[in-house]
Structures are given as C-alpha cells and as structure tokens.
Amino acid sequence: MAMAAPSISNMFFPFPKTRQLTFPLPRSKFQNSIKLATRESSSSSILRDQKHEEATTHHTHDHNYKPKLEEHLKRLPEAWRQIQGEDHWAGLLEPMDPLMRMEMIRYGEMAQACYDAFDFDPFSKYCGSCRFTPRNFFSSLEMPRVGYTVTRYLYATANINLPNFFKHSRWSKMWSKHANWAGYVAVSDDAMTTRLGRRDIVIAWRGTVTYLEWVADLMDFLKPISSNGISCPDETVKVESGFLDLYTDKEESCGYCKFSAREQVLTEVKRLLEIYSDEEVSITITGHSLGSALAILSAYDIVETGVNVMRDSRGVAVTVMSFSGPRVGNVRFKERLERLGVKVLRVVNVHDVVPKAPGVLFNEKLPAAVMKVAEGLPWSYSHVGVELALDHMKSPFLNPNGDAVCAHNLEALLHLLDGSVSFLLPFFKGKINHASHVAYVICNRVLFIIIIIIIIIIIIIIIINDLEYNHIYVQLYHGKGERFVLASGRDPALVNKGCDFLKDHHMIPPNWRQDANKGMIRSNDGRWIQPERPNLHQVHPQDMHHHLTQLGLTSSDA
C-alpha cells in the first residue's frame, strides 16, 4: 500500500482559514485578457507561482506556530458545542477560527478514509468491499493517532438504480452479489474523549469520488420521507427518491445487507448511547458527495426517531459535516430539519457541479414567493444548514483548468480549507457574544465596500493603461485582504492522491495512491495470486433484533 502523506488526523492540531470572495468581471476584451493571464505557462509565471507557494508554505514551518495551534486545541473541551454548531457557527467561519478549521478537516479526513479503504478494482473479487478489517481500519490507512475505534461497518444494497455508486467485480466468484460497503461507525477512545471534552460517535458515509455520472442517475423526483417507513408527522416533507431508497432498501437473502443501511445506523447509535449513557456524548455525521446526502438523511432520522435521546431524557447533539453534497429534499424537509435542531455545515467548492443538483430550476436561490408557489412540484429542492463556499481558483497550488472531477475532489476541498489565513481581523476565542458579532459584521461590510472600490479603480487603470494582469496579481488574487497560506502543514501532494489537480511544476503524479502490484502477492510456490482477506465473521451484532424491537422497528420495516 502506498505511504500516506501527513494529515490532520495524525497531527491533531488546529489552524486558521477564511472564505474567499469572487468578484465577477463584465464580459469584455479586458476579461478575456484576465483569463489568458491566469493560464499563462511562461517561465516567469511559473517562477512567480513558485515564489508565492514558497511564501505560503513558509508559514507552516514557523517553529512559533505549533505552540499557538496547541494553545487553540486546549479550548476544545469548553468550545466543542460551538464547533458542533450550537450557535450556527456564528463568528467561526469568517474569519475562520483555527479550532473550527482543525475540526472540519479532521472530520473531512474521516470521510476521505471511506475512499482510501474502498476496493474500486473491478479485477478484485472483493471489489465493492472495504479492504481492511474494522479492528485495523485506521492503522491500515496510516492514521494511528486518529483516536477513534471502528465499531461497525455499514452496507447498502446494490439493487437500486445508482450504478455509478455501486462497484462490482468482473469475476464470477465475488464477496457479495448484492452489497457494497457504504461506510462505518466509530467512537472516540478514552484519550481522545478527554481531548474533545465529550465522547464522540462518528458516522462516515462513502460517496462517489471518480465518476459524476451518478448525478444523472438520480430520478430527480421528490417523494414523502414517510413513504419508506421513516417516521414524520408531515407528509409534505419530501426527499430525493434515489437517496431515500439507498438509505432504506435491503436484500434479505444477503448476509451483508439483510438489514437496511438505516437499520444498521439506528441500532448501532442506540447501542453506543446505552454504553456511554453516563457521559457527555455528541453524534457527528460526515460524508462527501452522495455520502453527504446519506449523512443528512441519517441525521434527520436519528433525531426524528428519538434515537439521540438518552435514558435520562438528555438530547444528544447531532451535527453534520457535509462536503460537496447535493440538495437532499424540499423546503419542508429543510424546515423540519431545523425544527428538530439538527446542525448542518456544508463545505463546497463554488466550481463544483454536484452541490448545484438536483433542483437546477427550482431551488433556494429563487425568491421566497416563487418557491412558495413551486413547493408542490416534485423538482423543487432546497439546501439545508450553513454553507461555507471555497474557490479552488484561489489556491496557487491547483491547476485553474482542472476538470469537473477535480473540482469535486474531497482532498482538494480539504486543501482549500487548510489555506487562506486572514490577517485583517483577529480570531474569536471562547464564547461569541452578540456585541462582538455585530461589530464583526459591521467591519466586514465596510471592508467589502473598500475592496470593491479598490477593484473598480484597478480595473479602470488597466483599461486606460493596458497594463499586464500579472502586475496586479497579488491585489486581485488575494481579494478581501487575504492570502492563501497553508496553515497546518497538510501536504498538498494529497490533492493528487485520486485526481490530477496540482500544477505540473510540483512534479506530483496524478492518482498516485495505489496498492503495490495491484494487490497481488507471491505465494509459497512462487505464483502470483490475489490474497484472501480476513472473514468478518459477525457482520451484524447478535443483539440487532433486540435494538430494532426497542426502536419500534422490525426486520420488515424501513
């Protein structure tokens, strides 16, 4: 297996980011010259980029910086509720609080682990499964210090119409004809629980990393969430039918997916909450792409069903850290999710097509009056939660001409989260009070107006004097007084792990992560063979039916 590059999960210390602003320019001869300038490949351009990137990485190796990060980490036991969205992340995203940045990347890496552990190889008889056992999951991925233990794998049935999500072996002899590995449930160990200030249950859903055709596979048709057995008092609460089927369908003849993904998640969360009933607990659900849709659906289900309510009537906070996710349901679903208190933070790349679907025509960007009229249509969708929009054009490491798959890549999104340090406004520490937030908003508006004026002046100067764009590269590139600075030392090479997005002069090959010899090993008699993998023995817990009964479900439900 390829060696893993340094990541946040192995370092576990925080860092600072801010949102980038994109200022659209009018269509003109000037705009065309801007595009040509940004794509130049001359030696002077490359040298400028390299100098800029050296400046961005120099900050990372400052020996005075690590103690500052560890200082922020000490705030986590007191600040975790804010990090989990108690106040809807007010004051934590703009500018980016270093602790907030650390936690987003940490959960993003737990979603990325689903891709790294998944067997995509159609020439493997284990294609569609996880390459590692639960016991050795994180250590096999070279994430030994992640501080979590995998308690259960999640499986989904491949019988539904999402062919680009499910992978199957080309061989007749395969591990399962009906199932695909869909993610895992993990819980923080005692040491990590102390550092976090609570016991954290994580649900990580696998998405689609290589092909975007699954978006076209969607029926793009809303149906009541209650139609598939999920409790909901309002029949007008609807979600995309393909997501709902993926979450609730099962194949009783298959040992892996004889219980639906829904039943697997609900029973495991209930089991863990019973084990840690005397502790402070949080539930964090993460996923990328299609996995983000499953994360939002399962978060809704956990709270609507009341699984997050402890024996002493304490409600456990449920938070979704979503990456590059599509719209999931209609505006009624959004309102119901908010009423239940589920917190959702969606991190997206503004150039990614997936967050724009489904609901291309009727969505939350339309006026409220129009959406009110259109809410009964089966194609009227609305995003949920708080959005953090990033722009890969702001990174000097990434090729601005990357394709749609690159724009959707999770490692690239984590790279963007690691960059861009604001130096105009201080980070908020501890509790965010109303007065400080109002002051910040006022400063932000004034700053925005100033930046707009400066940009207009620069554009006028360029038009009059026909200046080269690269002479003002820093002013336009930085925008809003910010620079792209890698804050944590997270290796940019990780971006090319599963795509071709880094600029060529970094000399990082595309799609570099792969198994040695495609997983083939030499047997004792000198022949090359595909090794057998350990049998999971107990796929589902023995007390599965007991927990289903407690939840008011049976194996014929959901």
N, C-alpha and C positions, 0 to 999 in steps of 0.2 A: 504494500500500500504506500502511496506517496506520502512524503512527510508533510505535515500541516504547518502552515505559516503561523506566526504569532497572532493570537486573537484575544479579545477582551475576556472571554470566559476563562482563559488561562491566567490572565494578569489580574482581573477583577479590580481595576481601579478606574475612577471616573474622569471625565473630560468635558470640555465646553463647545457647543455649536450654535449657529443661528440660521434663521430662514433666509434664503436668498430672494431678492426681488428681480423680476424680469420686466424690463421696460420695452414694450413693443415699439418699433420704429415704423413710420409710414412707408408704404411701398414706393420706392423711388430708386433712382440711379445710385443715390447715396447708400441705400440699404443693400443693394447688390454689392457695392464695394466693401461693405462691412462683412458680408458673408464670405467674399473671396479672401479678405484679410484673415478671417478666423480659420480658414482652411489652408493657409499657405504652408508649404513644405520646404521653404528655403532654409539654408543653414542658419541664417540669422534668427529665423522664427524658432527653430529647434533650440538654438542656444539660449534664446530668451526664455523659452518654456523650461529648459533645464535649470537655469538660474532661479526662476520662480519656484520650481519644485524643490530645489535645494533649500530655499528660504522657508518653504512650507514644512519641510521635514526637520530643519534645524531646531525648531521649537520643541519637537518631540524629544530630543536628546538632551535638553537642558536639565542638568542634574538638580536644579532647584524646583523642577516642575513636579516630579514624582511625589515629594512630600506634600505639595499642595493638593494633589489628587487624593492622596491617602487622608488628608485632612477633611476633604469633602465626604469621603466614604464614611467617616465617623458620624456623619449626620443621618445616615440611613435608618438606624433604629427609631429615630424620632420623626423622620421626614417621609417614611415609606407610604403613608396614606396619601400624601400629596403626590408622590411619584406614581401611585396607582390611580390617580385621577379624582381624588376626593373633591377637589375644587375645580375640576375640569381643566387641570394643568394651567390655570391662570398664572401668568408671570414666569412660567418654567420653560416655555418654548421660544420666546422672543424677548430678550436674548436667551440662548439655550443654557439652562442650568447644568453644570458639569455632572452632577449626580443623575439628573434626568437623562443626559446623553449616555452615560455609562449603562444605565438600566435598559434603555431602548436597544442598544447594541447587544447587550447580554441576552435579552430575550430574542433578538433577531438571530443571534448565533445558535440559539436552541432550535429555532425554526430551520435554519440552514443545515443543522445536523440531520434533519429528515432527508434532505437531498444527498448529503455526503454518505449516509448509511444505506440508501436505497439502491437496489440492484436494477440498473437500467438495461443491462446487457441482454439482448434477445437470444444470444447464443449460450446463455447460462440457464440451466434447468431451474435455477432459483430466481429468475427474472420476476420482478414484481414483489419481492420479499425484502426484508431487512438483512443486511449482510452480517450483522452481529447479534449476539445474544443480549437480552436485557441486562444481565449482570455486568457484561463487558462493554456496554454501549459507548459510554463516554470515553473510557480509556482506549478503546479501539479507534476512536476518532481523534486521539491525542488531545483530549480535553479532560485530563485527570483532575484538574482543580476546579471543575465546574461547581462542585458542591451539591450535586443532586444525585438521587438514585432512581433509576427507571423502575417503576412498579408494575407497568403493564404496557403491552403493545396493543395498538388499535388496528383493526382490519375493516375493510369495506368490500362489499360485493361488486364484482365487475360486470354484473348483469344489466346495469343501466346504460343509457346512451351517452356515455362520455368516453369514447375510445381513445382520445389523446391524453386522458388522465391515467388510464389503466395500461399496464405493461404485461405482456405475456411472453413466455419462452417459445422459441420456434421448435423446440424438441417435443416429441410426443410425451416423454416422461418429464413431468414437471412437479413442482412442490404443491401447486394448487391450480385447478382449472377455473375456480370461481372467485378467488380472493386476491386482493392486493393489500400490502402493508400501507396503512394510512397515517401513522404517527405513533405517539407514545404519551404516557402519563408518567410524571416524575415528581418526587417530593424532595425538598431540601433536607440535607443531613443536619446533625446537631450543630456542627461548627458553622455551617452556612446560615442556619436558622438564627444563631446568635448574632452574626454579622448583619443579617437582614432585619432583625427585630421582630420576626414572626416566622412561623412555619409556612413555607410557600409551596403550594401544589401547582405544577405547571402541566398544561395540556398543549402539546405541539402537534399541529396538523401538517401533513405533507401537501405540497401544492404541485404546480407544473412549472418546471424550470426551463425546459428546452423549447417546447412547442407552444405556440399561442393559438393553435387551431381549436383548442377546447372552447374558446370564446364563441366560435361559430357553431360548436356542437350544442350550445345552450339552446333550449327551446324558446328562451326569452319570453316565458309565459308565467305569469304570477298565479299562484293558487293558494287558498287559505292554509295557513300553517297547521290548523287543526285537522285538516283532511288526512294527514298522515299519522294521526294519533298523538300529536303533541298538544298538550292542554293549552287552551287560550280562550278567554271569555268573550273575545271579539272576533267574529267570523270575517271581518273586513281586514284583519291583519294577514297579509299575504307575503310570500317569499317566492323566489325563482324556483320553478318546479324541479329542475335538474339538481340544484343544491339540496333541496329537501329530500329527493329520492336517494341521493348518495348518502345522506345522513341517516335515513330511516330504513332503507331496504336491507334484506338479508337473504341468505341461501341456506335453508335448514339442513341440506344434505352435505354442507361443507363444514368441517370442524373449525375453520378459522372464522367464518362469517355466518355461523348459525344464529348468532346474536347480531343485531344491527350495531353500527358504529355508535348510534345513540345509546343503546342499552349498555354497551361496553363502557362508555364515558360516565353515564349517570351512576352505574353501580360502583365503579372504581372511585369516583369522587366521594360517594356516600361511605364507602369502606374506609377511605383515608380520613374523612372527617370524624368517624367514630373512633379511630385510633388516636387522633390528636384532639379529642373533644375538650381537653383541659387547657389547650394552648391557644394563643392568638394565631389565626390562620388567614391566609389570603389565597385566592384562586386566580392564576394568571394564565390566560389562553393566548397562544400565539400561532401565527401561520402566515404564509406568503402565497399570493396569487389565489388559486382555488382553496388553498388551506386557510386563507383569511376568511373566506365565506363560511367554511365549516367552523372556524373559531367563533364567529359572530353568532351563528346558529346555535352552537352548543352553549355559549354564554347565556343566550336568551333562555334556552331550555333548562339549564341548571337553576336559574332564578325563578322562572315561571313555575317550574315543578316543585320548587321549595327545597331542592337538594342542598342548597347552601345554608339552610337554617339548622343550627346546632340543637342539641337536646335541651340546652338552657335558653333556647329561643334567640340566641345571638345570630345575626345575619352575617355571613362571611362575605367580604368584599370580592366582587368578580370584575376583573379587568381584562380587556382585550388589547393586545399589542399587535396591530394589523400592519402588514407590509404588502404594498402593491395589490390591494384587494379590490374586487369588483363590487358593484352595488349588489345588495342581497335581497331587499324587499321594498315594499311600497312605503309611503309616508306614514301609514298607520303602524307598520312594523317599527319604524323609527320612533314614533311617539310612544309605543308600548315599551320599547327597549329603554327609553329614557325614564318612563314612569316606574319601571322595575329597578332603576338605579344601576344598570349595567354601564360601566365606563368603557368607551372605545376610543383609542388613539390610532388614527390611520396615517401611516407614513407612506408617501407616494413620490414618484418621480413625475414631474409635470409633463414629460415627453412620453410617458408610458400609456399605451392604449387600453390596458386592462381596467384601470380604475374608471375609465370613461364608459364602461359597459357593465351590464346591459342597461337599457333605458337611454339610448342615444338621443331620442327625440324628446321624451318626457322625463324630466329629472328635476332635482332640487334647484337647478340654476334658473329655472323658469320662474316668473312672478307667481306669488302665492295664489293669486286669483285664478291663474291658468291651471296650476296644479290642483286646485280645488275642483275645477271642472273635469280634469283629466284623471282624478284619483281612482275612478271606477274602471279605467282601461287596464287591460292585462299587461301593458307595456310601460306603465308609469312607475318609475323607481326613484328611490331617494337614498343617498348616502347617510350613514349614521355617524355619531360621535364627532370628535375633533380631528381635523386634518392638518398634518404637517407636510407642506409641499416643498420638495427639494428639486434642484435643477442640475443635471449632470453636465450641462454646458459650463458650469461654474468651476468644475474641477480641472486643473491643468494636467492631471494625470490621464484623463479619459479622452478618447477619440470623439470629437464632436459629431462625426459622421457614423457613429455606431448605429446598428440596425435596431428594429423593434424588440428583438430578443434581448439585446444588451440593455436597452432602456428598462426592461422588466426584471433584470437580474437582481437577485437579493444581495449578493456580495457587493455589487456596485452601489446599492442603496445604503448598505452599512458603511461603505467607504465615504459616501456623501454625508452620512450622519457624523462621521468622525472628523469631518473638515469644517472649515469656516468658523473662525473664532471672532466674535465681536469684541472690538476694543473701545467702543464708544460708551457703552453702558455697563455698569457693574452687574455681576450675577446676584440674584436674590439668594439669601441664605435663610434657612429656618422657615417660619410661617410667613405667608404672603398676606399682608393686611390690605384693606381696601384702599387706604390713602396712598400707599406705595404703588399699588397697581394703577390707580388713576393718574398719579404723577408720571408713571412709565408710559401710559397710553398717550398723554399729552406730549411728552418728549418725542415719542415715536412719530406722532402726526407732524410735529414741527420739523423733525429730521426728514421725513418723507418729502415735505414741500421743498425743503432746501435742496435735497438731492435732485428732485425734478427740475428745479430752476437751473442747477449746475449742468445737468444733462442737456437741457434746451440750449444753454449758452455754448456748450461744447459742439453740439450739432450745427449751430449757426456758424461757428468759427470754421468747422470742417467744410461746410458748403461754400463759404466765402473764399477760404484759402486753399481748398482742395488738399488738405493735409492727409498724410498716410495714417491709416487707422492704428497701426501699431505704436504710434507716438502717444496715443491716449489709452493704450491697452489697460493700464492699471486703473484709471478712473472709471472706465466703463465696465471693466471686468469685475472689480470689487463691488460696485454697487452699494448703496446704503452704508458705506464706510466699513465694509467687511473684507477680510481676506480669507482665502481657503487655506487653512492650516490644519495639518493632521495633528490632532490633539493627544492621541493616546499611544502612538507608535504602531497602530494597526497596519500590517503590511499591505501596501497597495497591490502586491502580487496576487492577493486573494481574489481580486476582481476577475482575473483571467482564469480562475480555477475551473469555471464552467462556461466561459464565453470568450470572445475576442474583442475586448473593450479598451484595454490600455494602449497608449500611444506606442508606436513601434520602437522608439529610441530607448524604451525601458528594457527591451530585449527579454520580455516575459512571454513565453509561448502561449498560445490560446489553448483552452481546455486541457490544462496541464495535469489536472488531478486524474489519475487512473491507477488501476491495480497493476502490479508487476506481472508481466506475461499474461495479461487479461485474466488473472486468477488461476492460471494453470500451474500445477506443481509436478515435480518428477517423483514418481512412485519408487518403491524399493527395487523394482525390477527395471528401472531406468526409463519407463514410459511416462509420457506427459498426460496428465489426467486433470479433470475438474474435481477438486476435493469435495467430499461430503461435508455438509455443515451440521453442527450440533442440533439434535432434535429438541424442540421447545417443550416437549413432554406435555406440560399443563398450559395450554393456550389460554383457557378461561378459568378463573378461580372456581374452586369447588362450591363456594357459597354464592355463586352467581344467582341462582334461583331464589335464594333467601333474600338477597338485596332487591331483586326485581319485585318480589312479593311485598316487601316493605315500602317500595316506591309506588305500589298500586299498579304495577305492570306485570304482564305475563309474557311468556315467550312468543305469544301470538300477537302481542301489541306492537305498536311502533313500526 
